[in-house]
């Protein structure tokens, strides 16, 4: 699992690649720290290359969302695959995130 964060004007984009499972969650939580340190910013979670997300991964997404809500940040989740879309539907995450 790799996480690459790029800053583009008033936007931070995290490119997530691989499997965000329990084993990868600890490192990923550390890698996303810059997303939790900004205010008034659009945060994009680009899941183009994210193959799988576990409950630990979903918890990381929730952490980002909760933190963003307190800092006037907007969170957008982009390019989730069909399996992840089903997980987001079943867990109710579709109503929590702007999914593009």
Buried (B, 14 or more C-beta within 10 A) or exposed (E): BEBEBEEEEEBBBBBBBBBBBEEBBEEBBEBBEEBBEBEEBBBBBBBEEBBBBBEBBBEBBBBBBEBBEEEEBBBBBBBBBEEBBEBBEEBEBBEBBEBE
